[in-house]
Amino acid sequence: MMNKRSLTALAREHLGRAREASSGRSAETVHGGHERQLRQTLIALRAGARLADHENPGDATLHVLSGRVRLVAGKDSWDGAPGDLLIIPDATHSLDAEEDSAVLLTVVKNLHA
């Protein structure tokens, strides 16, 4: 069955939640989940919020929907603006919101993990 969702509307909704949340973030899985290999999660971060250092669970990309973010892995960093697709390195990394931002995280879980 075909399913259609507006990422623009969902991002706007979650940015509102992120602005109000003590953590400064809000997220929702939009496709897949724990029982599937492919998972897509919309993540909204208010300006200054951070996803602390964490491991990469598999092949992963980050599509910047709105705002500006910085992906940091060790001494390397990559800036992302709307429309950018960042390839997440196979290393411990973090994500910082330079301004109110929404991203779409796509992960294909490693079968060997």
N, C-alpha and C positions, 0 to 999 in steps of 0.2 A: 504494500500500500504506500502510495506517495504521501509525503508530509512536507508542508512548506511552513517556514517560520521567518519572520523578519528579524535579522540580526541587529539592524538599526534600532528597531523598537525595543528589543531585548536589552541591548547595550544601554539605551537611555534609562530603562527601568532599573537596571542593576547599578548604573552610576548614581542614581538617586539613593539606592540602598547603601552603596559604599560610602557616600557622603555622610550618612547618618550612623553608620556602624563604627563601633569603637576600634575595630581592626583596620578600618579604612578600605575594606574590600567586600566584594560580593561575587558569587559565582554560581553557574548553573551548567550542568551537563546538557548539551543540546542534541548529542547523538552518541550512541553506544553506551558504555558503562563498564562496570567491573566484569560482566559476563562476556564482553566482546573484546576483540583485539584492537579495533579502532575506537577512539574516544575523542570527542570534540567538546571542549568546555569554554564557555564565554566567561571571562574574568574581568571584572571592573575594579579599578583601583583609584581612590581619590589622590590628588596631588600629594606627593611626599610619602605615600604608602609603599610598602615593600613586601615582596614574597621572599622570605629569608632563604639562605642557602639550602638547596635540596638537590638530590640526584636526579638524573634523567631516567625515567622509567622505560624508555624505548626510543625509537625514531620519533622526533618531535619537531614541530614548527610552531611559530607564533605569528599570527597575522594581526597587524595593528589595525583596529577598526576606527579608533578615534584617540586623540591625545598624543602624547609623546612618552616613550618608555626607554629604559636602558637595561639591556641584558648584560649581566656581568658574570664572567667565568675566570676566576683567578685574576691575572693581570690584564686580561682581554675584556673589552666591552664593545657593544654594538648599540647604536641609537636607532630607534624605530619611530616612524611617523605614519600617519594614516596611509594605508595601501601597502606598506612594507611587509615583506615576509622574511622573518628571521629564522634561520636554521639553528635549533638549540643544540649546543655542543654536547658531546658525550662526556660531560664533566660536571662537577658540582657547580651550580650557578644560582643566581638570584635575579629578581626583576624589580626595578625601581620605576615608579611613576613620576615623571618629571612634571606632569600636569594631569588633571582628571583624564583617565584613559580607559579604554575597553579593548581587549584583545581576544582573539580566538585561538586557543591552544588545541592543536591536533597531535595526538599521540597514537602510535602503533606500538603496543606493548611487546617487549622482547619475549619470545616464547621460552627462552632459556633462563629467564630471570627467576 
